[in-house]
Amino acid sequence: MRIIVAPDSFKGSVSAVGTANAMEKGIKEVFPDAEVIKLPIADGGEGTVEALVTATNGQVIYQKVVGPLGDSIEAYWGILGDGETAVIEMAAASGLPLVPKEMKNPRITTTYGTGELIKAALDKGLGKIIIGIGGSATNDGGCGMAQALGVKFLNKDGQELTYGGAALAQLDHVDLSSLDVRLAETTIMVACDVDNPLCGPKGATAVYGPQKGATPEMVTELDAALKNFASKVQKVTGKDVAECPGAGAAGGLGAGLLFFTNAKLRPGVEIVLTTTGFESLVKTAQLVITGEGRTDFQTAFGKAPVGVAKLAKKYNIPTLCIAGGLGQGHEDVLQHGIDGLMSTVPGPMSLDECIECGAALITKGTARLCRMVKVGMEIERRI
């Protein structure tokens, strides 16, 4: 029996790679002779670099960059096994977890470090870049990213703007003369799983600003600043991207990438599954097991497990999902290719216990799931 395990991370507990390993252990308890193919996945957020580097036998590179608060931090990115493709998580350089709770302030946070990671990939001579843009701490429209790649944002006095979304209100002129020319020859795929425009009630600031520390007053200020940014940049690039689905992702980084590069925005899980060669492998499998930390109604909107299941269903391969928790509307995924669900939690437990024992719970949950599969196989033989 060939079984593919293709889980996302159990965020805050077990990485996608760790989850795949734990699932394999549970499968082997019940099917010791099974061939288990591990393809840890991600949707463009946390774990994207690890998942793709692991799946392709690539390498992770660490380097110092400017963090979201303007200080120096150590970030990371990856080179895939083909030696031609870089993979970047913007959250590694400009992510919300890098900002202490008491210091959250989207008026000043910057994507400059993300631009430095892109530049590092260009310096390595890589012609393709995958950028996951989930988990941002920023609301600067990708201005910081563009600054790191040579763009100058000037106020009416010809002075360069400081970091952060609030400074965009002072933007008067955009100078593209020093923009890194290598970007024009680089294929950039952006893993983006939201369709928000840049501005307005469904835009970057209104929807995501509060979780980054924005007060109602800040939301009004920052949304207006992004509108000014979009207007000024459109004049010099000739691109009208503010209303494009996904322009508002990552505090407007989606728009910044569309403005200053030839980037294409695509669903994150689609990019990951294509890059890992999932489709060619799933054709020969008898079963797929996927999973994530919590499965609920949001999963059905295209999160990683549903992306896996839809591709498996194309070849009539059954897909089962293991989750740390089953929330409201989890049954919705049964209409999107997932054939069965199981929680890793065997009984009443605190969240802290679940997180601490995550890998062991995943192994035991997978074993329980496989025993049910084994019973089904026995029934099939008797029919």
N, C-alpha and C positions, 0 to 999 in steps of 0.2 A: 504494500500500500504506500502510495506517495502522498504525503500531506504537506501543504504549504502553510506556514504560519506567517502572517503578514499583519502584525499589530502596530498600532501607534503607541506612544508612551502612555504610562499611567502617571500623568503629570504630578510632580511633587513626590513621587514614590519610586517608580521604576522606569528607566529609559526604554525606548522602543527595542533596542538591542537586548537589554536585560529581560524585557518581557518575552521576546522571541526565545531566548535561552530557557526561561522558566517554563514556557509552553512546551518546548521540546522535551524537557525533563518529565512533564506530566504525561505527554503522549507515550513516551517510552515505558512508563509504568504499566500501561495497558496494551500497547502495541510495540513490543520490544524490537520487532523486525521491521518496523515502518521506516521508510526513507523520509526524513523530515528536511524540507528546504526552508531556510529561514530568510525572510525578506522583511526586516523591520522597515516601517514606513513612517511618514510624517505628512503634514498638510501645509508646510511652509513656515510653521512656527518652530517652537522649541523641538530640537531633535532632528531637524532636517539635515544638517551637516553630518551628524553621526550616522543617520540612516543611509544616506547616499554614499558616503565614504565607505561604510561597512559593506554595503551591497555590491560595490564595484571594486573593492580592494584598493581604495585610494589612500590618501594621507591627509592628516589634519595639520594645519600650520597655525602657530600662535604668534601674535605680534602686538606691540603696543599701539594703541590708537587713542584718539580723543573720545572720552566717554560722554554720555548724555548731559552731564553737568559741566563739561568742559575740562575735566581733569584727565590725567593719563590712566588708562586701564589696560589690562591684557585681554585681548579678544582672540577669536579664532575663526578660521575658514577652512575650506577643504579643496583638494584637487582630486577629481574622480579618477578611477582606474584607467580611463582612456588617455590620461595625460593631456587632455585638450580642454577640459571643462572645469570651471571653478564653481563651488557652491558656497553661498554666503547666507548666514542668518543675520538680518539687521539687528535682531534682539541681542546678539552677542556683543555688539558695539554700542547700540542705542536703545536697549531694551528697558522696560519698566522695572524688572527685578534688580537692575543696576542702580536704582535710585532709592535711597532710604525713604520710608513712608513719610517721615516728617519733612522731607525735602522735595516732595513731588511738586513740580511747577512747570507746566507746559509753556509758560511764557518764555522760559530760558533754555529748555532742553534742546539739544541739537543732534542732527543726523550726520555730523561731520565724520565721526568714526566709521560709519557705514561707507561713506565715500572713500575713506582711506583703505578699506578692505577691497573695494572695487579697483582702486588704483594698484593695490598689491597684486591683484589678479592680472591686470594689464601688464604690470612690470614683469610678470612671469611668462608673458607671451601667450596667454590663454585666449583663444578666440571665442569661447562660449562661457557665459556666466549665468548661473541659476541663483536668483535672489529670493529668499523667503522673507516676507515683510510682516509677519505676525509679531505681536508682543511689544509694540513700540512704547517709548516714554515720551515721544515727541509730537509736536504740532507745528513743524516749521516748513511744511510743504516740500520737504526734500532740499531746502535751501542749503543746509549744512553739507549734505552729500555733494551738491553741486559745487559748493565752495572748495571742497577737498579736491575736486576734479578740474579746478581752474576758473570757474565762473565767478565774476565779481558782482556783488549786489551793492549798489551805491545809493546814498541818500541825496537830497537836493544840493548838498554842499560838496558832493563828490567823495564823501567818506564811505568806507566799507561798513556794512552793517555788522553789528555784533551777533552772537549766536542767539537762536531762539525765535519762536513764533511771533512774539510781541514786536520784535524789531521790523518785521515785514510791513508794519503800518507806515514806516518811514521810507520804504523802498521807492526810489524815483527812476532809477536807470539800471539796466542789466547789461553787463559787458561780457560777451561770449568769446572775445578774441583769444583768450588763453584756455578755452575749454579743451580738454585732452582729445586730440584728433583721433586717437586709437578707438574711441567709443563708436565712431561712425562705422568701423569695420568689425565691431564685436556684436555677436548675437547674444541678446539678453532676454532671458525668460524670467518673469516675475511670478512667484507663487502667491496668489492673492485670492482669498476666499470670501471677500465681501464686495458688494456692488455699490457702496456709497459714493455719491459725487463729492467733489472737494468742499463745497460750501452749502449753506442753507440748513434747514431743520433736519435733514437726513445726512448732512455732511460730516466731515472728519471731526470738527470741534464739538458740534452739538451732540453727536452720538457717543464719541469716545473720549472727549475731553475731560468729563467729570472723573472717570476712572484714573486719569493721569494727574488729578489734583486741581482741575479747573473749577472755579466757582462760577455761578451764573454770570457774574460781571465779566470774568475772564472769557467765558464762552462767547459773549457778545463781542468783546475786544478782539479775540483771536480769529473769529470767523470773518470779521471785517478786514483784518490784516491779511488773511488768506485770499480774500477777494481782490485786494490791491495787488498782492503777489501774482495771482493768475492773470490779471489785466496787464501788468507790466511785462511779464514773461511772454505772454501771447504776442505782444507787439514785436518782440525781437526774434521769436522763434517761428512765428506764423502758425503755431499750433494752438487749437482751441480744445483743450482736454478737460476743463473743469467739470463738465457734466458727464464725462466718460465713466461707466461703471468701474468702480475700484480706484478712481482718482483720489478718493478720500481715505483710502487704506493707509494705515501707519501714520496718521497725522498728516496726510497729504503726500507722503513719500511716493505713493502710486502716481500722483500727478507729476512730481518732480522727475521721476524716471521717464515718464512719457514725454515730458518737455525737453529733457536734456540728453536722452539717449534714444536708441531705436527699439526700446523695450516693448515686449508684448506681455500683457497680463493674462494669466491662465489659472484655472483652479489648481491649488497646490498639490492635491493628491494625484491629479492627472499628470502633472510634471514628474512627480516621484515614481509613479507606476511605470511611466514610459521610460524613465531613466534606468530603473532597476530591471527592465525586461520582464516585468511581471506577466504580461500577456502571453509571451512565448512559453513561459514555464507552466502557467495555469492550465494550458491545453492538455497537459499530460498528467495532471493531478486527479486524485479521487476525492479529495476533501481540502477545503480551505478553512483555516481558523484565523479570525482576526480579533481585534479587541481594542479597548481604550479605557481610560479611567472612569468615565461616566457616560452611559448611553441614555439619551433622552430624545425629545422631539427634535432637538437641534441636529442630531446626528443624521436625520433623514434629509437635511438640507445640503448634503454633500460632503460631510466630514469623512475622514479617512476610511472607516469601516465600510461605509456605503459605497465609496469609490471602489474599494476592493471587491465588494459583493457584486456590483453591477458588471464588472469586467469578468468575474467568474461565471456569472449567470449567462453571459454571452456564449459560453461553452458548456452550459448545463452542469457546472460543477457546484455542488452544495457548499454553502458558506455558513459557518457558525461564528457567533460573536461572544466573547467573554468580556465582561465589564466589571470594574470595581464597584459600581453602583448602577442600578436601573432607575432612572428618574421618570418624571411625568412624560408620557407620550412615547416611551421607549418602544411600544408595540408598533409605532409608525414605521420602523425600519423593516418590518416584515413585508412591507409593500414595496421595498426597494432592494430586493435581492438577498437579504439576510434570511436564512431559513430557521434559525433558532438562536436563543439567547440564554446566557447563564451569568449570574453574578459570582464573583470570587468569594463573596462573604457568606460563610456557612451558617451564621447566626448573629445575634446581637453583638456588635463590636463598636467601639468608639472610632471616630475618624483617625485619630492618632495611631491607634492600634493597626488599623487597616493600612495606613501609610508605612508604618514601621515594618510590618510583616508582608509587604506587598508581593515580593517575589515568591515567597512560600505559598501565599494564598492563590497566586496565579497558577503555580504548579498543581496544587490540589484541585483547583477549579477545573483546570484542563483535564486532569485525570478523571474527575467526575463526568465531565462532558464526554470523554472518550469511552467510558464504560457504557454510557447510554448509546453511543454510536455502535458499540460492540453488540449490545442487545438488539439493536435494530438490524444488524447484519445477521444475527442468529434467526430472527423472525423471518427475514427475507429468504433464508435458506430453507425454512420449513414450509413456505407457501408453495 
